[in-house]
């Protein structure tokens, strides 16, 4: 077939397929820090920012000094576990990803309508892992998207042990770890109770276990660690449009990013949970669906204006 005929045929085919074409994909942006090619996201379920600061949390406080942070980040309007975590890992709100349930019973949809960070990373050749302490996270474990996965009802100590074992055995390049106990104690004994403060302090130690495993494998230099939460709470519950539920901590740590930098120093920067996905995609050089509303938290990058400088 002559080249002109081939071009006409391909154009016609594109137009026909375009009539029902799904939303497009944004090309990956250049990775801002070539040294950083791994991402570890740790979520402490139900961690309210002020309580993280009130409690004795030496490991979280140490991460503040080795990275950038805000204690005024925002979760989704739903402010409940599974929808909010899905937004964290897809970069879109619940009305777009479709995960509006919060139980172990999977509806016909089963999985998010958009790919998670783990799925996108796996498709791009990265190895992926997940350890979660609530079984409802099976909604984020779409078959074929994870190299290694452990999702079971368990406490923070078991989650940390399994995560450490996974890191030492497999060294996933993109990993998500979920600690459940702070939320569980909040629902039984109350947010800001002495019991929850104690649970936060235990979770802090377990975060340290996972961070230490990264260091023991010699991966600290190349791993962007993001610590966050899905929601806060008050009384024994959490819900929409309550500042005590919607505000979450957001800490990014790596030797190559801004150190000891409070992101509120730039009044224009407001971190949303969807930005966790977008930030991870930027550092990994991953393409994203055009429906993604999350924006990379570019202020964590030293001399960040160079990232957007014209050639």
Secondary structure by P-SEA (a helix, b strand, c coil): ccaaaaaaaaaaaaaaaacccccccccccccccccccbbbbbbcccccaaaaaacccaaaaaaaaacccccccccccccccaaaaaaaacccccccccccccccccccccccccccaaaaaaaaccccbbbbcccccccccccccccccccccccaaaaaaaaaaaaaccccccbbbbbccaaaaaaacccccaaaaaaaaaaaaaaaaaaaaaaaaccccccbbbbbbcccccccccccccccccbbbbbbbcccccccccccccccccccaaaaaaaaaaaaccccccccccccccccccccccccccc
